[in-house]
């Protein structure tokens, strides 16, 4: 009976284990794949693209005011009786009128200027999409590099935990053999627990970065980094070349140009407006005073004489907008120059720092090896071993951080020069 019960329990456990859903494997992508998918699927890019459609709609409305228009009308009038005298019909009892109206602007300077200004807004909308794409690509790259950085920290903490675990096992053997002390064994156990905590924190940080990458790529779950990207240090071209390549400066330049055009077109608001219209009509049946077919050609002109300063006020608002956009462009150019200088210095500084970090990590590993050998020979204490382990772990962590800083500084230089994304 006990054997039967044991078999039933094992079957129940296996059934519950089979019923549990398997953990899905996290998708892994390369750096180029992550950026390409983020640009293709991120809703923010698509949302920015709707601005182009809106600007095209405004252009269509502005152009409609400068193009011919055509309208037709049909009406039927029924009276209680016809009107006339001496057998002549003046007004038939039932009469149908078919009319048309065609008009075209002959002189509409302000409307023509508005159409040109609307075209400028399309260019601005397109450049806005390009700038949003750069922001999404930069955020994706940052998330990808964050995953790589936290994976380095995970590797460092794993190695530190393995080293601490080996020291703990050695301390436990010495304690069991009567050569060690309880204090040394507890110190080693404390170091193992600290490394476990650091490992969990690094894993959680990596998972957050993976979730952030998945959100940017519009994926259904977290996405992992497959390999570390390689960023080549670009050659610095002359200032006009790299400034022309930056999407944000292109956007500011287009905005400044559009605002300046709008301000300079303000004088066209003082031009008269001239329209020509042609109105044919057909009446059936005709009457004594109303022939069956007639037409009329009309030229109309309007010129505001006094508007209480409205047009001057509009011109001043436009001038302020043009000045503001010009200053904004100048400020962006100053900031761009500073970003390029700092990015260049950042690449040089982080590369030098990485060399020092790696040399320090190498020395720390040698110190740890010597300390372990001395401890096993009884020439050093447990405290010295733990201190050497911590120093080696901190040195490895600093080297990992330094490697991440080099990658980020190179990426920042590419972004500052307008070479990312391609």
C-alpha positions in Angstrom: 0.0 0.0 0.0 2.8 2.4 0.8 4.4 1.6 -2.6 1.1 2.4 -4.3 0.7 5.6 -2.4 4.2 6.6 -3.4 3.5 5.9 -7.0 0.3 8.0 -6.9 2.1 10.9 -5.3 4.9 10.8 -7.9 2.3 10.8 -10.7 0.5 13.7 -9.1 3.7 15.7 -8.8 4.7 14.9 -12.4 1.2 15.9 -13.6 1.4 19.3 -11.8 4.9 19.9 -13.2 3.6 19.1 -16.7 0.7 21.5 -16.2 3.0 24.4 -15.4 3.7 26.5 -18.5 7.2 26.6 -19.7 9.1 29.8 -19.3 9.4 31.4 -22.8 12.9 31.9 -24.1 13.8 35.6 -24.3 14.5 36.9 -27.7 18.0 37.9 -28.5 18.9 40.5 -31.1 22.0 42.2 -32.4 22.5 45.9 -32.1 21.6 46.7 -35.7 18.5 44.6 -35.5 17.3 46.3 -32.3 17.7 49.8 -33.9 16.1 48.8 -37.2 13.1 47.2 -35.5 12.7 50.1 -33.1 12.6 52.6 -36.1 10.2 50.4 -38.0 7.7 49.5 -35.2 7.9 52.1 -32.5 4.6 54.0 -32.3 6.3 57.3 -31.5 7.8 57.3 -35.0 4.4 56.6 -36.6 2.8 59.2 -34.5 5.4 61.8 -35.7 4.7 60.8 -39.3 1.1 61.8 -38.9 2.4 65.4 -38.7 3.4 65.1 -42.4 -0.1 64.2 -43.3 -1.5 67.1 -41.3 0.9 69.5 -42.9 -0.1 68.2 -46.4 -3.7 68.8 -45.5 -3.0 72.4 -44.5 -1.1 72.9 -47.8 -4.1 71.6 -49.7 -6.4 74.0 -47.9 -4.0 76.9 -48.6 -3.7 76.0 -52.3 -7.5 75.7 -52.6 -7.8 79.4 -51.9 -5.6 80.2 -55.0 -7.3 77.9 -57.5 -10.5 78.2 -59.5 -13.8 77.1 -58.0 -16.9 75.9 -59.8 -20.5 75.5 -58.5 -23.9 74.6 -60.0 -27.4 75.2 -58.8 -30.9 74.0 -59.8 -34.1 75.5 -58.7 -37.8 75.1 -59.7 -40.5 77.7 -58.8 -44.2 76.9 -58.8 -46.8 79.8 -58.5 -50.5 79.6 -58.0 -50.9 80.8 -61.6 -49.0 82.3 -64.4 -48.5 86.1 -64.8 -49.0 88.0 -68.0 -51.0 90.4 -70.1 -52.4 90.5 -73.6 -51.6 86.9 -74.1 -47.9 87.5 -73.2 -46.5 85.4 -70.4 -44.4 87.5 -68.0 -44.0 84.8 -65.3 -44.8 81.2 -66.1 -46.6 79.2 -63.4 -43.7 76.6 -63.3 -40.2 77.7 -64.1 -36.8 75.8 -63.7 -33.5 77.6 -63.4 -30.1 76.0 -64.0 -27.1 78.2 -63.0 -23.4 77.8 -62.6 -20.7 79.9 -61.1 -17.0 79.8 -61.9 -14.5 82.0 -60.1 -10.7 82.4 -60.1 -8.4 84.6 -58.1 -6.6 87.1 -60.4 -4.6 88.7 -57.6 -4.3 87.0 -54.2 -0.8 87.7 -52.9 -1.5 86.8 -49.3 -3.1 83.5 -50.3 -0.2 82.6 -52.6 2.2 83.4 -49.7 0.2 81.2 -47.4 0.5 78.3 -49.8 4.3 78.7 -49.9 4.4 78.9 -46.1 2.4 75.7 -45.9 5.0 73.9 -48.0 7.6 75.0 -45.5 5.6 73.2 -42.8 5.7 70.0 -44.7 9.5 70.2 -44.8 9.5 70.9 -41.0 7.2 67.9 -40.4 9.5 65.6 -42.4 12.5 66.8 -40.5 10.7 66.3 -37.2 10.1 62.7 -38.1 13.8 62.3 -38.8 14.7 63.9 -35.5 12.2 61.6 -33.7 13.8 58.6 -35.4 17.2 59.8 -34.1 15.8 60.0 -30.6 14.3 56.6 -30.7 17.5 55.1 -32.2 19.5 56.8 -29.4 17.2 55.5 -26.7 17.4 52.0 -28.2 21.1 52.1 -28.3 21.3 53.3 -24.7 19.0 50.5 -23.6 21.1 47.9 -25.5 24.3 49.2 -24.0 22.7 49.2 -20.5 22.0 45.4 -21.0 25.6 44.8 -22.0 26.8 46.8 -19.0 24.6 44.9 -16.5 25.6 41.6 -18.1 29.2 42.6 -17.4 28.3 43.3 -13.8 26.6 39.9 -13.6 29.7 38.2 -14.8 31.8 40.1 -12.3 29.5 39.2 -9.4 29.4 35.5 -10.6 33.2 35.3 -10.5 33.3 37.0 -7.1 30.7 34.6 -5.7 32.6 31.6 -7.0 35.8 32.9 -5.5 34.0 33.6 -2.2 32.3 30.2 -2.3 35.7 28.5 -2.8 37.1 30.3 0.2 34.1 29.4 2.3 34.4 25.8 1.5 38.1 25.9 2.4 37.3 27.7 5.7 34.7 25.0 6.4 37.2 22.2 5.8 39.7 23.9 8.1 37.1 24.3 10.7 36.0 20.6 10.4 39.7 19.6 10.6 40.3 21.6 13.7 42.7 24.0 12.1 40.3 26.9 11.4 38.0 29.1 13.5 34.3 29.7 13.5 35.0 33.4 13.0 36.9 32.8 9.8 34.1 30.6 8.5 31.4 33.1 9.3 33.4 35.9 7.6 33.6 33.8 4.5 29.9 33.0 4.6 29.1 36.7 5.0 31.2 37.5 1.8 29.3 34.8 -0.1 25.9 36.3 1.0 27.0 39.8 0.0 28.0 38.6 -3.5 24.6 36.8 -3.8 22.8 40.1 -3.1 24.9 42.0 -5.6 24.2 39.3 -8.2 20.5 39.6 -7.7 20.6 43.4 -7.9 22.5 43.2 -11.2 20.1 40.6 -12.6 17.1 42.8 -11.8 18.8 45.8 -13.4 19.5 43.8 -16.5 15.9 42.7 -16.7 14.7 46.3 -16.4 17.0 47.2 -19.3 15.7 44.2 -21.3 12.1 45.4 -20.7 13.0 48.9 -21.8 14.5 47.6 -25.0 11.4 45.5 -25.7 9.2 48.6 -25.2 11.3 50.6 -27.6 11.2 47.8 -30.2 7.4 47.4 -29.7 8.0 43.7 -28.8 5.6 41.6 -26.8 8.1 41.0 -24.0 11.7 41.7 -22.9 14.5 41.5 -25.4 18.1 40.6 -24.7 21.3 41.8 -26.3 22.9 39.1 -28.4 26.4 40.6 -28.7 28.3 43.7 -27.8 28.3 46.3 -30.6 31.6 47.7 -32.0 31.7 51.5 -32.6 34.5 52.8 -34.6 35.9 56.2 -33.7 34.9 58.5 -36.6 37.1 61.1 -38.2 36.0 64.6 -37.4 35.0 66.5 -40.6 34.8 70.3 -40.9 32.1 72.0 -38.9 29.7 72.9 -41.7 29.7 69.2 -42.8 28.8 67.6 -39.5 26.4 70.4 -38.6 24.5 69.8 -41.8 24.3 66.1 -40.9 22.6 66.6 -37.6 18.8 66.1 -37.7 18.1 68.6 -34.9 20.0 71.4 -36.5 18.3 70.6 -39.8 15.0 71.0 -38.0 16.0 74.2 -36.3 17.3 75.6 -39.6 14.1 74.8 -41.5 12.0 76.3 -38.7 14.0 79.5 -38.7 13.8 79.7 -42.5 10.0 79.2 -42.5 9.5 81.8 -39.7 11.6 84.3 -41.5 9.7 83.7 -44.8 6.4 84.2 -43.0 7.6 87.5 -41.4 8.9 88.8 -44.7 5.7 88.0 -46.5 3.7 90.2 -44.1 3.8 93.1 -46.6 1.6 91.0 -49.0 -1.3 91.4 -46.6 -1.6 95.0 -47.9 -2.1 93.9 -51.5 -5.6 94.1 -53.0 -7.5 91.0 -53.8 -9.0 90.6 -57.3 -11.4 87.8 -58.4 -13.0 87.1 -61.7 -16.3 85.1 -61.9 -18.4 83.8 -64.8 -22.1 82.9 -64.1 -24.1 81.3 -66.9 -27.7 80.3 -66.4 -30.6 78.6 -68.3 -34.3 79.1 -67.7 -37.1 77.0 -68.9 -39.7 78.0 -70.0 -38.5 81.5 -70.8 -40.6 84.6 -70.1 -41.0 88.0 -71.6 -38.3 89.6 -69.4 -36.2 86.6 -68.9 -34.5 84.9 -71.9 -33.8 81.2 -71.8 -30.0 81.5 -71.7 -27.8 84.3 -70.2 -24.4 84.7 -68.7 -22.5 87.3 -66.7 -18.7 88.0 -66.3 -17.7 89.9 -63.1 -14.4 91.3 -61.9 -14.3 92.3 -58.2 -11.5 93.9 -56.2 -11.2 94.5 -52.5 -8.7 96.6 -50.6 -8.8 97.1 -46.8 -8.1 100.7 -46.0 -8.2 100.8 -42.2 -8.0 97.8 -40.0 -7.1 99.4 -36.6 -3.6 98.0 -36.7 -4.5 94.4 -37.1 -2.0 93.7 -39.9 0.8 95.5 -38.1 0.1 93.4 -35.0 0.3 90.2 -37.1 3.6 91.3 -38.6 5.1 92.0 -35.1 4.0 88.6 -33.9 5.7 87.0 -37.0 8.8 89.1 -36.5 9.0 87.9 -32.9 8.6 84.3 -34.0 11.4 84.7 -36.6 13.7 86.3 -34.0 13.0 83.5 -31.5 13.6 80.8 -34.0 16.9 82.4 -35.1 18.1 82.6 -31.5 17.0 79.0 -30.9 19.1 77.9 -33.9 22.1 79.8 -32.6 21.7 78.2 -29.2 21.4 74.8 -30.7 24.6 75.3 -32.8 26.5 76.4 -29.7 25.2 73.3 -27.8 26.2 71.1 -30.7 29.7 72.4 -30.8 30.0 71.7 -27.1 28.6 68.2 -27.5 31.2 67.4 -30.2 34.1 68.7 -28.1 32.9 66.8 -25.0 32.3 63.6 -27.0 35.8 63.8 -28.4 37.3 64.4 -24.9 35.0 61.6 -23.5 36.4 59.1 -26.0 40.0 59.9 -25.2 39.4 60.0 -21.4 37.4 56.8 -21.1 39.9 54.9 -23.3 42.7 56.0 -21.0 40.7 55.2 -17.9 39.8 51.7 -19.3 43.5 50.9 -19.7 44.1 51.8 -16.1 41.0 49.9 -14.8 42.1 46.7 -16.6 45.7 47.1 -15.2 44.3 47.6 -11.7 42.0 44.5 -12.2 45.0 42.4 -13.3 47.0 43.6 -10.2 44.1 42.8 -7.9 43.8 39.3 -9.3 47.5 38.8 -8.6 47.1 40.1 -5.1 44.2 37.7 -4.5 46.2 34.8 -5.8 49.2 35.6 -3.6 47.0 36.2 -0.5 45.2 32.8 -1.0 48.5 31.1 -1.3 49.8 32.8 1.8 46.6 32.0 3.8 46.9 28.3 2.9 50.5 28.4 4.1 49.4 30.2 7.3 51.2 33.4 6.4 48.1 35.6 6.2 44.8 36.0 7.9 41.2 35.4 6.8 40.6 39.2 6.9 43.4 39.7 4.3 41.8 37.1 2.0 38.4 38.7 2.2 39.8 42.1 1.6 41.7 40.9 -1.4 38.5 39.3 -2.8 36.6 42.5 -2.4 39.4 44.5 -4.0 39.5 42.1 -6.9 35.7 42.3 -7.3 35.7 46.1 -7.2 38.5 46.3 -9.7 36.7 43.9 -12.1 33.5 45.9 -11.6 35.4 49.2 -12.4 36.9 47.6 -15.5 33.4 46.6 -16.6 32.1 50.1 -16.0 35.0 51.5 -17.9 34.3 49.3 -20.9 30.7 50.5 -20.9 31.9 54.1 -20.6 34.0 53.7 -23.7 31.1 52.3 -25.7 28.8 55.1 -24.6 31.3 57.8 -25.3 31.9 56.5 -28.9 28.1 56.3 -29.4 27.8 59.9 -28.1 30.4 61.1 -30.6 28.6 59.4 -33.5 25.3 61.1 -32.4 27.0 64.4 -31.9 28.4 64.3 -35.4 25.0 63.3 -36.9 26.2 59.8 -38.0 23.8 57.8 -35.9 21.5 56.4 -37.0 22.7 55.9 -40.5 
